[in-house]
């Protein structure tokens, strides 16, 4: 874990120095994903995906993420990312292990 002093900026939101000018790195929102359609390479089912990334619900085929039309967003570009300092909620315990529970 790397600690930053209070004056430091978060990675991806830093400012670059260009001579005497300071330019803030772009934080513009990404364009909406494009709905794309293709045939499944395994079973031939007509499927839809986002930006050229597909998953077939019939046979389970999935194309590689690098085959998409655009780059995937970074974590700091995710609009659903929790605010800094907020942690994930603790998971509730699952059902008991049937091997450990006895009915007697």
Residue pairs with C-beta under 8 A, 6 or more apart in sequence:
4 10
9 15
10 76
10 84
11 76
12 25
12 74
12 76
12 77
13 25
13 27
13 76
14 25
15 22
15 23
15 24
15 25
16 22
16 23
16 25
29 79
30 73
30 77
33 50
33 51
33 70
34 50
34 51
34 69
35 48
35 49
35 50
36 48
36 49
36 50
36 51
36 52
36 54
36 69
37 46
37 47
37 48
37 49
38 46
38 47
38 49
38 52
38 54
39 45
39 46
39 47
40 46
40 47
40 54
40 56
40 58
40 59
40 61
41 61
41 63
42 56
42 59
42 61
43 56
43 58
43 59
43 61
45 56
45 57
45 58
45 59
47 54
47 55
47 56
47 57
48 54
49 55
49 63
51 68
51 69
51 70
52 63
52 67
52 68
52 69
53 63
53 65
53 67
53 68
54 61
54 62
54 63
55 61
55 62
55 63
56 62
65 72
75 81
82 88
